[in-house]
Amino acid sequence: MVTQAFGFLVSMMVARILGVKSYGLLAFAYSVAVLCVVVPGFGFNRLTVRELARRPSRASRFMVTVSVLMWLFTLPMAGICALVALFDQNQNGESRLFVILMVFLFMATQQHMLWICSFFRAFQKAGKETFVRILLATLWLFTGIVVLSTGFGLKILVTSRLAATILCLGLTIFLVKKDFKIVIEKFRWRYAKMLVKMSAPLAIFYILAIASPLLNLVILGILRGDVDTGYYSAAEKIVSLIGVIPVSLAWAALPYLSREWVNSQEEFSKTYRKIIRYALLISIPLMVATYFFGGKTISLLFGKEYILSVPVLSILAFGIVPFFVSQINGTALISMNKQNVAVLSVLSGMVVVILTSIVLIPMWGPVGTAFSRLVSLYVILLVEMKVLFRNWWNRGLISTLIKSLAAGSAMAMAAFLLTRYSSALPVLIGLSLAIYTAVLLLIREISLHELVNLRRVCFDICRSYGKR
């Protein structure tokens, strides 16, 4: 959440200082770069967490083999990224090409750093990953403030990001080698082929899961230009900040679920249901708050120039709940070695994105893009639930869903009434969440004991990082 918040601050500065067009160019460059970087990632993050959580002794071999494979896969994708940039170049073509290529380079470097951080995840040493990622976000924030406040443009901004990312990659390699006593072994093609074969289903899932939400943004950039891309990206940036919660929860659950599926499916079932319960309890109030207070948030953060982003955010808000649940479902399927189902779900979502984008974007622009994204999220959820619902959902989860929706409805009515009497965003959000919590307490979906435990855990985390 901290790293995303820092990145959000830089994006907000770009949007305000450089305008909608430059912000749209940066968002388009990110989308193209991520689509090209996703292939070298090849699902190695999830494979590393799952396999090292089961057999830690393979750490050194994984480090050498996967590092070489990722950079070998990166080289041809850099050429493809350049071709896409050249194909799309219009006015300021040379500057556009430079921005897209530099974004690709620092995204590829960051991806390698995040893969190395998967060693920390596999051994539940999240503090080290937290340190590295917050350091990178801090460097990005600091360089962004300096570059933008001194009048430099996107070229210098993306160049400074590349330098900061290379520095953090070196630090991450040093920490992993020191903590896990990594030995540099000889690269073996036979072992590399085995890892590629093992990771192939995960790679397909990973590539489709990353590419699906970005495809409609790329299509929007090509069909409608940088201005409409900027309007959509402002709304999507807020939703992405919320999306960090289920992604982090899913990553934290992966090593536990992987071990429990092998050792005890009963424990696997308990853990899965508990995570889904909290995902529902958290996502529903976030959906309500985003829908009712999204317009005020966009005006406050990005300025009145981005008022056309408000209807986009209102549509994307209804995708928060399915995104939360789908992230947990995908992790559960990978832990169960049912990657094929996960692949089918995201593939279905991608097909829906392409078909709906082609139809809706020419007519409605950013709003059509949001509808396309929303439909794809529900399609992904339906495919996943076809496998998981029968065996792993029970009356308790269904009761949680119904009670959460009831509390969310009460929160929505309160939010609608409160907006007539107050315009202070913190007050509106705080009172609405208080009403949601109170209703859950009244209908006994949550207990005071859970709230006290949550408060204690938050204080323990703050105290722990304060000592560090």
Contacts in CASP RR format, 6 or more apart in sequence:
PFRMAT RR
TARGET T0000
AUTHOR 0000-0000-0000
METHOD contacts of the structure
MODEL  1
MVTQAFGFLVSMMVARILGVKSYGLLAFAYSVAVLCVVVPGFGFNRLTVR
ELARRPSRASRFMVTVSVLMWLFTLPMAGICALVALFDQNQNGESRLFVI
LMVFLFMATQQHMLWICSFFRAFQKAGKETFVRILLATLWLFTGIVVLST
GFGLKILVTSRLAATILCLGLTIFLVKKDFKIVIEKFRWRYAKMLVKMSA
PLAIFYILAIASPLLNLVILGILRGDVDTGYYSAAEKIVSLIGVIPVSLA
WAALPYLSREWVNSQEEFSKTYRKIIRYALLISIPLMVATYFFGGKTISL
LFGKEYILSVPVLSILAFGIVPFFVSQINGTALISMNKQNVAVLSVLSGM
VVVILTSIVLIPMWGPVGTAFSRLVSLYVILLVEMKVLFRNWWNRGLIST
LIKSLAAGSAMAMAAFLLTRYSSALPVLIGLSLAIYTAVLLLIREISLHE
LVNLRRVCFDICRSYGKR
1 241 0 8 1.000
1 244 0 8 1.000
1 245 0 8 1.000
1 248 0 8 1.000
2 134 0 8 1.000
2 137 0 8 1.000
3 133 0 8 1.000
3 134 0 8 1.000
3 136 0 8 1.000
3 137 0 8 1.000
4 137 0 8 1.000
4 240 0 8 1.000
4 241 0 8 1.000
4 244 0 8 1.000
5 241 0 8 1.000
6 134 0 8 1.000
6 137 0 8 1.000
6 138 0 8 1.000
6 140 0 8 1.000
6 141 0 8 1.000
7 137 0 8 1.000
7 140 0 8 1.000
7 141 0 8 1.000
8 237 0 8 1.000
8 241 0 8 1.000
9 141 0 8 1.000
10 140 0 8 1.000
10 141 0 8 1.000
10 144 0 8 1.000
10 145 0 8 1.000
11 23 0 8 1.000
11 26 0 8 1.000
11 237 0 8 1.000
12 301 0 8 1.000
12 302 0 8 1.000
13 144 0 8 1.000
13 145 0 8 1.000
13 148 0 8 1.000
14 22 0 8 1.000
14 23 0 8 1.000
14 26 0 8 1.000
14 148 0 8 1.000
14 154 0 8 1.000
14 157 0 8 1.000
15 23 0 8 1.000
15 230 0 8 1.000
15 234 0 8 1.000
15 302 0 8 1.000
15 303 0 8 1.000
15 306 0 8 1.000
16 302 0 8 1.000
16 303 0 8 1.000
17 148 0 8 1.000
18 148 0 8 1.000
18 153 0 8 1.000
18 154 0 8 1.000
19 305 0 8 1.000
20 226 0 8 1.000
20 227 0 8 1.000
20 230 0 8 1.000
20 231 0 8 1.000
20 305 0 8 1.000
20 306 0 8 1.000
21 226 0 8 1.000
21 227 0 8 1.000
21 230 0 8 1.000
22 153 0 8 1.000
22 154 0 8 1.000
22 226 0 8 1.000
23 230 0 8 1.000
23 233 0 8 1.000
23 234 0 8 1.000
24 221 0 8 1.000
24 226 0 8 1.000
24 227 0 8 1.000
24 229 0 8 1.000
24 230 0 8 1.000
24 233 0 8 1.000
25 96 0 8 1.000
25 99 0 8 1.000
25 154 0 8 1.000
25 226 0 8 1.000
25 229 0 8 1.000
26 99 0 8 1.000
26 103 0 8 1.000
26 154 0 8 1.000
27 217 0 8 1.000
27 229 0 8 1.000
27 230 0 8 1.000
27 232 0 8 1.000
27 233 0 8 1.000
28 88 0 8 1.000
28 100 0 8 1.000
28 217 0 8 1.000
28 218 0 8 1.000
28 221 0 8 1.000
28 225 0 8 1.000
28 226 0 8 1.000
28 229 0 8 1.000
29 99 0 8 1.000
29 100 0 8 1.000
29 103 0 8 1.000
29 158 0 8 1.000
30 103 0 8 1.000
30 107 0 8 1.000
31 214 0 8 1.000
31 217 0 8 1.000
31 218 0 8 1.000
32 81 0 8 1.000
32 84 0 8 1.000
32 85 0 8 1.000
32 88 0 8 1.000
32 100 0 8 1.000
32 103 0 8 1.000
32 104 0 8 1.000
32 218 0 8 1.000
33 81 0 8 1.000
33 100 0 8 1.000
33 103 0 8 1.000
33 104 0 8 1.000
33 107 0 8 1.000
33 108 0 8 1.000
34 107 0 8 1.000
34 210 0 8 1.000
34 214 0 8 1.000
35 210 0 8 1.000
35 211 0 8 1.000
35 214 0 8 1.000
35 215 0 8 1.000
35 218 0 8 1.000
36 77 0 8 1.000
36 78 0 8 1.000
36 80 0 8 1.000
36 81 0 8 1.000
36 84 0 8 1.000
36 104 0 8 1.000
37 74 0 8 1.000
37 77 0 8 1.000
37 104 0 8 1.000
37 107 0 8 1.000
37 108 0 8 1.000
37 111 0 8 1.000
38 206 0 8 1.000
38 207 0 8 1.000
38 210 0 8 1.000
38 211 0 8 1.000
39 73 0 8 1.000
39 77 0 8 1.000
39 207 0 8 1.000
40 70 0 8 1.000
40 71 0 8 1.000
40 73 0 8 1.000
40 74 0 8 1.000
40 77 0 8 1.000
40 108 0 8 1.000
40 111 0 8 1.000
41 70 0 8 1.000
41 73 0 8 1.000
41 111 0 8 1.000
41 115 0 8 1.000
41 203 0 8 1.000
41 206 0 8 1.000
42 69 0 8 1.000
42 70 0 8 1.000
42 73 0 8 1.000
42 196 0 8 1.000
42 199 0 8 1.000
42 202 0 8 1.000
42 203 0 8 1.000
42 206 0 8 1.000
42 207 0 8 1.000
43 199 0 8 1.000
43 202 0 8 1.000
43 203 0 8 1.000
43 205 0 8 1.000
43 206 0 8 1.000
43 207 0 8 1.000
44 66 0 8 1.000
44 69 0 8 1.000
44 70 0 8 1.000
44 115 0 8 1.000
44 118 0 8 1.000
44 195 0 8 1.000
44 199 0 8 1.000
44 203 0 8 1.000
45 114 0 8 1.000
45 115 0 8 1.000
45 118 0 8 1.000
45 206 0 8 1.000
46 118 0 8 1.000
46 202 0 8 1.000
46 206 0 8 1.000
46 254 0 8 1.000
46 334 0 8 1.000
47 195 0 8 1.000
47 198 0 8 1.000
47 199 0 8 1.000
47 202 0 8 1.000
48 62 0 8 1.000
48 66 0 8 1.000
48 115 0 8 1.000
48 118 0 8 1.000
48 119 0 8 1.000
48 122 0 8 1.000
49 118 0 8 1.000
49 121 0 8 1.000
49 122 0 8 1.000
49 251 0 8 1.000
49 254 0 8 1.000
49 255 0 8 1.000
49 258 0 8 1.000
50 254 0 8 1.000
50 255 0 8 1.000
50 258 0 8 1.000
50 334 0 8 1.000
50 335 0 8 1.000
51 58 0 8 1.000
51 62 0 8 1.000
51 122 0 8 1.000
51 198 0 8 1.000
52 58 0 8 1.000
52 59 0 8 1.000
52 62 0 8 1.000
52 118 0 8 1.000
52 119 0 8 1.000
52 122 0 8 1.000
52 123 0 8 1.000
53 122 0 8 1.000
53 123 0 8 1.000
53 254 0 8 1.000
53 255 0 8 1.000
53 258 0 8 1.000
53 259 0 8 1.000
54 258 0 8 1.000
54 259 0 8 1.000
54 262 0 8 1.000
56 122 0 8 1.000
56 123 0 8 1.000
59 119 0 8 1.000
59 180 0 8 1.000
59 182 0 8 1.000
60 182 0 8 1.000
60 183 0 8 1.000
60 184 0 8 1.000
60 185 0 8 1.000
61 185 0 8 1.000
61 191 0 8 1.000
62 119 0 8 1.000
62 195 0 8 1.000
63 116 0 8 1.000
63 119 0 8 1.000
63 176 0 8 1.000
63 182 0 8 1.000
63 184 0 8 1.000
64 184 0 8 1.000
64 185 0 8 1.000
64 186 0 8 1.000
64 187 0 8 1.000
65 187 0 8 1.000
65 188 0 8 1.000
65 191 0 8 1.000
65 192 0 8 1.000
65 195 0 8 1.000
66 115 0 8 1.000
66 195 0 8 1.000
67 112 0 8 1.000
68 187 0 8 1.000
68 192 0 8 1.000
69 192 0 8 1.000
69 195 0 8 1.000
69 196 0 8 1.000
70 111 0 8 1.000
70 112 0 8 1.000
70 115 0 8 1.000
71 112 0 8 1.000
74 108 0 8 1.000
77 104 0 8 1.000
77 108 0 8 1.000
78 101 0 8 1.000
78 104 0 8 1.000
78 105 0 8 1.000
78 108 0 8 1.000
81 100 0 8 1.000
81 101 0 8 1.000
81 104 0 8 1.000
82 97 0 8 1.000
82 100 0 8 1.000
82 101 0 8 1.000
84 100 0 8 1.000
85 96 0 8 1.000
85 97 0 8 1.000
85 100 0 8 1.000
85 101 0 8 1.000
86 97 0 8 1.000
88 96 0 8 1.000
88 222 0 8 1.000
89 96 0 8 1.000
89 97 0 8 1.000
90 96 0 8 1.000
95 154 0 8 1.000
95 155 0 8 1.000
98 155 0 8 1.000
99 154 0 8 1.000
99 155 0 8 1.000
99 158 0 8 1.000
102 155 0 8 1.000
102 158 0 8 1.000
102 159 0 8 1.000
102 161 0 8 1.000
102 162 0 8 1.000
103 158 0 8 1.000
105 162 0 8 1.000
106 158 0 8 1.000
106 161 0 8 1.000
106 162 0 8 1.000
106 165 0 8 1.000
109 162 0 8 1.000
109 165 0 8 1.000
109 166 0 8 1.000
109 169 0 8 1.000
110 136 0 8 1.000
110 165 0 8 1.000
110 169 0 8 1.000
112 169 0 8 1.000
113 132 0 8 1.000
113 136 0 8 1.000
113 165 0 8 1.000
113 168 0 8 1.000
113 169 0 8 1.000
113 170 0 8 1.000
113 172 0 8 1.000
116 169 0 8 1.000
116 172 0 8 1.000
116 173 0 8 1.000
116 176 0 8 1.000
117 128 0 8 1.000
117 129 0 8 1.000
117 132 0 8 1.000
117 133 0 8 1.000
117 172 0 8 1.000
119 176 0 8 1.000
119 180 0 8 1.000
120 126 0 8 1.000
120 127 0 8 1.000
120 128 0 8 1.000
120 129 0 8 1.000
120 176 0 8 1.000
121 129 0 8 1.000
121 251 0 8 1.000
121 252 0 8 1.000
121 254 0 8 1.000
121 255 0 8 1.000
122 255 0 8 1.000
123 180 0 8 1.000
124 255 0 8 1.000
125 179 0 8 1.000
126 252 0 8 1.000
128 175 0 8 1.000
128 179 0 8 1.000
130 465 0 8 1.000
131 468 0 8 1.000
132 168 0 8 1.000
132 171 0 8 1.000
132 172 0 8 1.000
132 175 0 8 1.000
135 168 0 8 1.000
135 171 0 8 1.000
136 164 0 8 1.000
136 165 0 8 1.000
136 168 0 8 1.000
139 164 0 8 1.000
139 167 0 8 1.000
139 168 0 8 1.000
140 161 0 8 1.000
140 164 0 8 1.000
143 157 0 8 1.000
143 160 0 8 1.000
143 161 0 8 1.000
143 163 0 8 1.000
143 164 0 8 1.000
144 157 0 8 1.000
144 160 0 8 1.000
146 160 0 8 1.000
147 153 0 8 1.000
147 156 0 8 1.000
147 157 0 8 1.000
147 160 0 8 1.000
148 157 0 8 1.000
176 182 0 8 1.000
201 339 0 8 1.000
201 340 0 8 1.000
201 343 0 8 1.000
202 334 0 8 1.000
202 339 0 8 1.000
204 339 0 8 1.000
204 343 0 8 1.000
204 347 0 8 1.000
205 330 0 8 1.000
205 334 0 8 1.000
205 339 0 8 1.000
205 342 0 8 1.000
205 343 0 8 1.000
205 346 0 8 1.000
208 343 0 8 1.000
208 346 0 8 1.000
208 347 0 8 1.000
208 349 0 8 1.000
208 350 0 8 1.000
209 346 0 8 1.000
211 350 0 8 1.000
212 346 0 8 1.000
212 349 0 8 1.000
212 350 0 8 1.000
212 353 0 8 1.000
212 376 0 8 1.000
212 380 0 8 1.000
213 353 0 8 1.000
213 373 0 8 1.000
213 376 0 8 1.000
215 350 0 8 1.000
215 353 0 8 1.000
215 354 0 8 1.000
215 357 0 8 1.000
216 353 0 8 1.000
216 356 0 8 1.000
216 357 0 8 1.000
216 361 0 8 1.000
216 369 0 8 1.000
216 372 0 8 1.000
216 373 0 8 1.000
217 229 0 8 1.000
217 232 0 8 1.000
217 233 0 8 1.000
217 236 0 8 1.000
217 369 0 8 1.000
219 354 0 8 1.000
219 357 0 8 1.000
219 358 0 8 1.000
219 361 0 8 1.000
219 369 0 8 1.000
220 228 0 8 1.000
220 229 0 8 1.000
220 232 0 8 1.000
220 357 0 8 1.000
220 361 0 8 1.000
220 365 0 8 1.000
220 366 0 8 1.000
220 369 0 8 1.000
221 228 0 8 1.000
221 229 0 8 1.000
223 361 0 8 1.000
223 362 0 8 1.000
223 365 0 8 1.000
224 361 0 8 1.000
224 362 0 8 1.000
224 365 0 8 1.000
224 366 0 8 1.000
228 365 0 8 1.000
228 366 0 8 1.000
229 366 0 8 1.000
230 306 0 8 1.000
230 309 0 8 1.000
230 366 0 8 1.000
231 306 0 8 1.000
231 308 0 8 1.000
231 309 0 8 1.000
231 312 0 8 1.000
231 366 0 8 1.000
232 309 0 8 1.000
232 312 0 8 1.000
232 365 0 8 1.000
232 366 0 8 1.000
232 369 0 8 1.000
232 370 0 8 1.000
234 298 0 8 1.000
234 302 0 8 1.000
234 306 0 8 1.000
234 309 0 8 1.000
234 312 0 8 1.000
235 298 0 8 1.000
235 309 0 8 1.000
235 310 0 8 1.000
235 312 0 8 1.000
235 313 0 8 1.000
235 316 0 8 1.000
235 366 0 8 1.000
235 370 0 8 1.000
236 312 0 8 1.000
236 316 0 8 1.000
238 290 0 8 1.000
238 294 0 8 1.000
238 297 0 8 1.000
238 298 0 8 1.000
238 301 0 8 1.000
238 313 0 8 1.000
239 290 0 8 1.000
239 313 0 8 1.000
239 316 0 8 1.000
239 317 0 8 1.000
239 319 0 8 1.000
239 320 0 8 1.000
242 286 0 8 1.000
242 290 0 8 1.000
242 320 0 8 1.000
243 320 0 8 1.000
243 323 0 8 1.000
243 324 0 8 1.000
245 282 0 8 1.000
245 286 0 8 1.000
245 324 0 8 1.000
246 279 0 8 1.000
246 283 0 8 1.000
246 323 0 8 1.000
246 324 0 8 1.000
246 327 0 8 1.000
246 328 0 8 1.000
247 327 0 8 1.000
249 275 0 8 1.000
249 278 0 8 1.000
249 279 0 8 1.000
249 327 0 8 1.000
249 328 0 8 1.000
250 327 0 8 1.000
250 328 0 8 1.000
250 330 0 8 1.000
250 331 0 8 1.000
251 331 0 8 1.000
253 271 0 8 1.000
253 275 0 8 1.000
253 328 0 8 1.000
253 331 0 8 1.000
254 331 0 8 1.000
254 334 0 8 1.000
254 335 0 8 1.000
256 271 0 8 1.000
257 268 0 8 1.000
257 271 0 8 1.000
257 272 0 8 1.000
257 331 0 8 1.000
257 332 0 8 1.000
257 335 0 8 1.000
258 334 0 8 1.000
258 335 0 8 1.000
260 267 0 8 1.000
260 268 0 8 1.000
260 271 0 8 1.000
260 335 0 8 1.000
261 268 0 8 1.000
261 335 0 8 1.000
261 336 0 8 1.000
261 337 0 8 1.000
268 335 0 8 1.000
268 336 0 8 1.000
269 392 0 8 1.000
272 328 0 8 1.000
272 332 0 8 1.000
272 392 0 8 1.000
273 392 0 8 1.000
273 393 0 8 1.000
273 394 0 8 1.000
273 396 0 8 1.000
273 397 0 8 1.000
275 328 0 8 1.000
276 325 0 8 1.000
276 328 0 8 1.000
276 393 0 8 1.000
276 397 0 8 1.000
277 396 0 8 1.000
277 397 0 8 1.000
277 400 0 8 1.000
279 324 0 8 1.000
279 325 0 8 1.000
279 327 0 8 1.000
279 328 0 8 1.000
280 321 0 8 1.000
280 324 0 8 1.000
280 325 0 8 1.000
280 397 0 8 1.000
280 400 0 8 1.000
280 401 0 8 1.000
280 404 0 8 1.000
281 400 0 8 1.000
281 404 0 8 1.000
281 440 0 8 1.000
281 445 0 8 1.000
281 446 0 8 1.000
282 324 0 8 1.000
283 320 0 8 1.000
283 321 0 8 1.000
283 323 0 8 1.000
283 324 0 8 1.000
283 325 0 8 1.000
284 321 0 8 1.000
284 404 0 8 1.000
284 405 0 8 1.000
284 407 0 8 1.000
284 408 0 8 1.000
284 436 0 8 1.000
285 407 0 8 1.000
285 408 0 8 1.000
285 411 0 8 1.000
285 432 0 8 1.000
285 433 0 8 1.000
285 436 0 8 1.000
286 320 0 8 1.000
287 317 0 8 1.000
287 318 0 8 1.000
287 319 0 8 1.000
287 320 0 8 1.000
287 321 0 8 1.000
288 408 0 8 1.000
288 411 0 8 1.000
288 412 0 8 1.000
288 415 0 8 1.000
288 432 0 8 1.000
288 436 0 8 1.000
289 411 0 8 1.000
289 415 0 8 1.000
289 429 0 8 1.000
289 432 0 8 1.000
289 433 0 8 1.000
290 313 0 8 1.000
290 316 0 8 1.000
290 317 0 8 1.000
290 320 0 8 1.000
291 314 0 8 1.000
291 317 0 8 1.000
291 318 0 8 1.000
291 412 0 8 1.000
292 412 0 8 1.000
292 415 0 8 1.000
292 416 0 8 1.000
292 419 0 8 1.000
292 428 0 8 1.000
292 432 0 8 1.000
293 415 0 8 1.000
293 425 0 8 1.000
293 428 0 8 1.000
293 429 0 8 1.000
294 310 0 8 1.000
294 313 0 8 1.000
294 314 0 8 1.000
294 317 0 8 1.000
295 310 0 8 1.000
295 313 0 8 1.000
295 314 0 8 1.000
296 423 0 8 1.000
296 425 0 8 1.000
296 428 0 8 1.000
297 313 0 8 1.000
297 425 0 8 1.000
298 306 0 8 1.000
298 307 0 8 1.000
298 309 0 8 1.000
298 310 0 8 1.000
298 313 0 8 1.000
299 306 0 8 1.000
299 307 0 8 1.000
300 425 0 8 1.000
302 309 0 8 1.000
308 366 0 8 1.000
309 366 0 8 1.000
311 367 0 8 1.000
311 370 0 8 1.000
312 366 0 8 1.000
312 367 0 8 1.000
312 369 0 8 1.000
312 370 0 8 1.000
315 367 0 8 1.000
315 370 0 8 1.000
315 371 0 8 1.000
315 374 0 8 1.000
316 370 0 8 1.000
316 373 0 8 1.000
316 374 0 8 1.000
318 374 0 8 1.000
319 373 0 8 1.000
319 374 0 8 1.000
319 377 0 8 1.000
319 378 0 8 1.000
322 377 0 8 1.000
322 378 0 8 1.000
322 380 0 8 1.000
322 381 0 8 1.000
323 377 0 8 1.000
325 381 0 8 1.000
326 345 0 8 1.000
326 377 0 8 1.000
326 380 0 8 1.000
326 381 0 8 1.000
326 384 0 8 1.000
329 345 0 8 1.000
329 381 0 8 1.000
329 384 0 8 1.000
329 385 0 8 1.000
329 388 0 8 1.000
330 342 0 8 1.000
330 345 0 8 1.000
330 384 0 8 1.000
332 388 0 8 1.000
332 392 0 8 1.000
333 339 0 8 1.000
333 341 0 8 1.000
333 342 0 8 1.000
333 384 0 8 1.000
333 387 0 8 1.000
333 388 0 8 1.000
334 342 0 8 1.000
338 387 0 8 1.000
341 383 0 8 1.000
341 384 0 8 1.000
341 387 0 8 1.000
342 384 0 8 1.000
344 383 0 8 1.000
345 379 0 8 1.000
345 380 0 8 1.000
345 381 0 8 1.000
345 383 0 8 1.000
345 384 0 8 1.000
346 380 0 8 1.000
348 379 0 8 1.000
348 380 0 8 1.000
348 383 0 8 1.000
349 376 0 8 1.000
349 379 0 8 1.000
349 380 0 8 1.000
350 376 0 8 1.000
352 372 0 8 1.000
352 375 0 8 1.000
352 376 0 8 1.000
352 379 0 8 1.000
353 372 0 8 1.000
353 373 0 8 1.000
353 376 0 8 1.000
356 368 0 8 1.000
356 371 0 8 1.000
356 372 0 8 1.000
356 375 0 8 1.000
356 376 0 8 1.000
357 368 0 8 1.000
357 369 0 8 1.000
357 372 0 8 1.000
360 368 0 8 1.000
360 369 0 8 1.000
360 371 0 8 1.000
360 372 0 8 1.000
361 368 0 8 1.000
361 369 0 8 1.000
361 372 0 8 1.000
364 371 0 8 1.000
385 393 0 8 1.000
399 445 0 8 1.000
400 445 0 8 1.000
403 440 0 8 1.000
403 443 0 8 1.000
403 445 0 8 1.000
404 440 0 8 1.000
404 445 0 8 1.000
406 439 0 8 1.000
406 443 0 8 1.000
407 436 0 8 1.000
407 437 0 8 1.000
407 439 0 8 1.000
407 440 0 8 1.000
407 443 0 8 1.000
407 445 0 8 1.000
408 436 0 8 1.000
408 439 0 8 1.000
410 435 0 8 1.000
410 436 0 8 1.000
410 439 0 8 1.000
411 432 0 8 1.000
411 433 0 8 1.000
411 435 0 8 1.000
411 436 0 8 1.000
411 439 0 8 1.000
414 431 0 8 1.000
414 432 0 8 1.000
414 435 0 8 1.000
415 428 0 8 1.000
415 432 0 8 1.000
418 427 0 8 1.000
418 428 0 8 1.000
418 431 0 8 1.000
418 432 0 8 1.000
419 428 0 8 1.000
422 428 0 8 1.000
437 446 0 8 1.000
437 451 0 8 1.000
440 446 0 8 1.000
441 447 0 8 1.000
441 448 0 8 1.000
END
